Amino acid sequence: MTTPSSQAQSQVDKALAQAETQDLPDRAVVSFLPEGGDSTGYPAVPTADRNDPGAYAMAFVTELLDRHYAQQSPTQLLAWAQAESSPNTLPGVPAGLASRSLVLSLVAIEGSDGPVPSRDQWTVAAAEGTAQTVSDLQTEVDPDWLSLISTGWEAVDPAMTMLSVTGALSTRIGHASRSQSVALVITLGSNAARPGYGAVAVDGWTVR
């Protein structure tokens, strides 16, 4: 699939390529990521939610964040995410990393925060009996995406879009509980192995 040849397309492609190149992870990190696969703890997003971007985003984020640490594992979660992923077709993303873009955006790398804690953090949470649930999810097209496409730029993947997602995250640790607001931006595209949408990346992870 090709995109229109225009000055706007060329300028935006160049800017995106520079941004993506700066954010590339160490290839050693990529080699340790799990292969895609569903499990009892992390089943596939329902077929009914796969053809609408808002419905898919809410189903994906719900499964990503609803979590009982002692009954699930980070390996299962990341394998599920890989199975739900869409290749990153933005300029500047090497072919070898494009298929791993989603999982890399979920994990904490080099001190950065992500919606999936480190294995050590997960183990501690499991020992403490921690569980969390997300609710009241709302989605809207992200302003940055609207600004991007207003230039006349077109994505290689016609299904690509970015959605802002907000909600409430309730966490229970033993008998104590707390509620926080959560926000993120999810980029969607054509699922690599299944009909309908898939997730390209999760950015702007904020809990407060």
C-alpha positions in Angstrom: 0.0 0.0 0.0 1.3 3.4 -0.9 0.6 6.9 0.4 0.2 10.1 -1.6 3.3 11.9 -2.7 3.0 15.5 -1.4 5.0 18.1 0.4 2.9 17.7 3.6 3.3 13.9 3.4 7.0 14.1 3.0 7.5 16.7 5.8 5.4 14.8 8.3 7.0 11.5 7.3 10.5 13.0 8.0 9.4 14.4 11.4 7.8 11.1 12.5 10.9 9.2 11.4 13.1 11.4 13.5 10.9 11.0 16.5 10.6 7.2 16.2 14.3 6.7 15.6 15.1 8.6 18.9 12.8 6.2 20.8 14.1 2.9 19.5 14.9 0.4 22.3 17.9 -1.8 22.7 17.5 -4.9 20.5 18.6 -7.0 23.5 15.3 -6.0 25.2 13.3 -7.1 22.2 14.9 -10.6 22.1 13.4 -11.4 25.6 9.8 -10.5 24.7 7.3 -13.4 24.6 5.7 -14.7 21.5 2.0 -13.9 21.0 -0.7 -16.2 22.5 -3.9 -16.2 24.5 -4.5 -17.9 27.8 -7.3 -18.5 30.3 -6.2 -15.4 32.2 -5.9 -13.3 29.0 -8.4 -14.4 26.3 -8.7 -12.8 22.9 -10.7 -9.6 22.6 -14.2 -10.6 21.7 -15.1 -10.6 18.0 -18.0 -8.2 18.5 -15.5 -5.5 19.7 -13.0 -5.9 16.8 -14.6 -3.8 14.1 -15.1 -0.5 15.9 -12.1 1.5 17.2 -13.8 2.8 20.3 -15.2 -0.6 21.3 -11.8 -2.3 20.6 -9.9 0.3 22.6 -12.2 -0.1 25.6 -12.1 -3.9 25.5 -8.3 -3.9 25.1 -7.7 -1.4 28.0 -10.1 -3.3 30.2 -8.3 -6.6 29.7 -4.9 -4.8 30.0 -5.7 -3.2 33.4 -8.1 -5.6 35.1 -5.6 -7.7 37.1 -5.3 -10.1 40.0 -1.6 -10.3 40.4 -1.5 -13.7 42.2 -3.7 -15.4 39.5 -2.1 -13.9 36.4 1.4 -13.3 35.2 3.3 -10.6 33.2 4.4 -13.2 30.7 0.7 -14.1 30.0 -0.2 -10.5 29.7 2.6 -9.6 27.3 1.9 -12.7 25.2 -1.7 -11.7 24.9 -0.7 -8.1 24.0 1.5 -9.5 21.3 -1.3 -11.5 19.9 -3.5 -8.4 19.8 -0.9 -6.2 18.2 -0.8 -4.3 14.9 2.5 -3.6 13.2 3.8 0.0 13.6 3.8 1.3 10.1 5.0 4.9 11.0 8.1 6.1 9.2 11.4 5.4 11.0 10.4 2.1 12.6 12.7 -0.7 11.5 10.9 -3.8 10.2 12.5 -5.9 13.0 10.8 -3.7 15.7 7.5 -2.8 14.0 5.9 -6.1 15.2 7.0 -5.5 18.8 6.0 -1.9 19.1 3.0 -2.6 21.3 4.7 -4.8 23.9 7.6 -2.4 24.1 5.3 0.5 24.9 3.7 -1.4 27.7 6.7 -2.4 29.8 8.9 -0.2 32.0 12.3 0.2 30.2 15.3 2.0 31.5 13.4 3.6 34.4 10.3 4.7 32.4 6.9 3.9 33.7 4.4 1.7 31.8 1.1 0.0 32.5 2.8 -3.3 33.0 5.1 -3.3 36.1 8.4 -5.1 36.2 8.5 -8.8 37.2 9.8 -7.9 40.6 7.0 -5.4 41.2 4.5 -7.9 40.0 5.8 -10.6 42.4 5.5 -8.1 45.3 2.0 -7.2 44.3 1.0 -10.9 44.1 2.4 -11.6 47.5 0.4 -8.7 48.9 -2.8 -10.0 47.3 -3.2 -7.0 45.1 -6.0 -6.8 42.5 -7.1 -3.9 40.3 -10.2 -3.1 38.2 -10.7 -0.3 35.6 -14.2 1.2 35.1 -16.0 4.2 33.6 -13.8 4.1 30.4 -14.3 6.8 27.9 -12.6 7.3 24.5 -12.3 10.1 22.0 -10.0 10.7 19.0 -6.8 12.1 20.3 -6.2 15.8 19.5 -2.6 15.0 18.3 -4.0 12.6 15.7 -6.6 15.1 14.5 -3.8 17.7 14.2 -1.6 15.2 12.3 -4.2 14.2 9.7 -5.4 17.8 9.3 -2.0 18.5 7.5 -3.1 16.1 4.7 -0.8 13.3 5.9 -2.1 9.8 5.4 -1.0 6.7 7.2 0.2 3.6 5.4 -2.4 1.6 7.3 -5.8 3.1 6.6 -7.1 1.7 9.9 -4.6 3.6 11.9 -5.9 6.1 14.5 -5.1 7.3 18.0 -7.6 7.4 20.8 -7.4 9.1 24.2 -8.8 6.8 26.9 -9.7 7.8 30.4 -11.2 6.0 33.4 -11.1 5.1 37.0 -8.6 2.5 38.4 -9.6 0.8 41.7 -6.8 -1.1 43.5 -7.3 -3.4 46.5 -4.3 -4.5 48.6 -5.5 -6.8 51.3 -8.4 -5.1 53.0 -7.3 -1.6 51.9 -8.5 0.0 48.6 -7.9 3.2 46.7 -9.3 4.8 43.5 -7.3 6.8 41.0 -7.9 8.3 37.6 -6.1 6.7 34.7 -5.4 8.1 31.2 -3.5 6.8 28.2 -3.3 7.2 24.4 -3.7 4.0 22.3 -2.7 3.8 18.7 -4.7 1.3 16.7 -4.2 -0.3 13.3 -5.0 -3.5 11.4 -4.4 -6.5 13.5 -1.5 -8.6 12.3 -3.1 -12.0 12.6 -6.8 -11.5 13.3 -9.7 -9.7 11.6 -10.4 -6.1 12.6 -8.4 -3.8 14.8 -5.2 -4.4 16.8 -3.1 -2.1 19.0 0.1 -0.5 17.8 1.2 1.2 21.0 0.2 2.7 24.3 1.6 6.1 25.3 0.9 8.9 27.8 0.3 6.4 30.7 -0.9 8.5 33.6 -2.3 7.4 37.0 -3.1 9.9 39.7 
